[in-house]
Amino acid sequence: MPVPPLALSWRQDDVLHAVALADGPLVLGRDPACDVVLGNLSVSRRHAQIGRDGDRYVLRALSRTSPTRLNGRVVVRDATLSAGDVVELAMVRLDVVALPDGERDDGDANGIAGDDDVVSNR
């Protein structure tokens, strides 16, 4: 069964940002070396990771000091992501959204203008 194309969408400094989930893992955090850089001091340097596991995407908490939540619950082990889910990395909310078929771009920011200090994709 193919994995449905999903993306993360979030607002920061009144700017909408988005990134498509890819086959490889995406590390989210404040560190400039992360695949998705979030410019909020409440976010850990390497806060969470999202990767594909067979026919699903999974969220894994990497921070031991700041919470990673999925739909309001603290993530303590790998958690499956679906369209409509809400991921919270400390004070930052990211929405999991479905992409129309054919719009998955394997991890590049997808058409949302943004400041490179806020979001980057290696």
Secondary structure as GFF3:
##gff-version 3
##sequence-region A 1 122
A	DSSP	beta_strand	6	12	.	.	.	ID=ss1
A	DSSP	beta_strand	15	20	.	.	.	ID=ss2
A	DSSP	beta_strand	26	29	.	.	.	ID=ss3
A	DSSP	beta_strand	36	37	.	.	.	ID=ss4
A	DSSP	beta_strand	48	53	.	.	.	ID=ss5
A	DSSP	beta_strand	56	61	.	.	.	ID=ss6
A	DSSP	beta_strand	68	70	.	.	.	ID=ss7
A	DSSP	beta_strand	73	74	.	.	.	ID=ss8
A	DSSP	beta_strand	79	81	.	.	.	ID=ss9
A	DSSP	beta_strand	86	89	.	.	.	ID=ss10
A	DSSP	beta_strand	92	98	.	.	.	ID=ss11
###
